Amino acid sequence: FPGLEHFHTMRVNQPSGWYYTSTALRELCDIWDKHGSGILNVHGATGDMVFLGTRTEELEPCFEALTAGWDIGGSGSAMRSPSCCLGMSRCEWACYDTMEACYQLTQEFQFDLHRPSFPYKYKLKFSGCPNDCVAAVARSDMSMIGVWKDDIRIDQSAVAAYAGGELKPRGGGANVDKIDIKADVTDLCPT
């Protein structure tokens, strides 16, 4: 990036669940092509889209362009942008609505995302189930993880049909005619 003395980085808060439409991506890319280097990082742990490289005089015009439906994310010693898994929108294991929880707390802490009021960065992450696809335990200061709070429900007739070979293992996606309880279950148990 030429003129490194003016190199600024901006973050744009991700939509809940990290869902972007192609129209939204084009809009963000057009804004950044006009006001910055055109280089993006879309793989951060928070899900924020990171705009890399702009000059000081382009900051305000870029902020103005982004007010059309976008919000600037947090960085530095501040509340970081909360992050969540896809939750109930795509996952059968989600035990609560992660996207709604993430949205509500993002709104609640909006001031702290923009104006550093914490002595150190602070991250919130929401995982809908103990699979923790968003790495909340490893990558946040406060993780909200969904857990099942009811009796475990097992369809014993389906288990018997599966073990008996009536139902194809792995949904029929492998060349296995029948499950081998010892090899596929017992031998794999770590306890």
Secondary structure, 3 states (H helix, E strand, C coil): CCCHHHCCEEEECCCHHHCCCHHHHHHHHHHHHHHCCCEEECCCCCCCEEEECCCHHHHHHHHHHHCCCCCECCCCCCECCCEECCHHHCCCCCCCCHHHHHHHHHHHCHHHHHCCCCCCCECEEEECCCCCCCCHHHHCCEEEECCCCCCCCCCHHHHHHHHCCCCCHHHHCCCCCCCCHHHHCHHHCCC
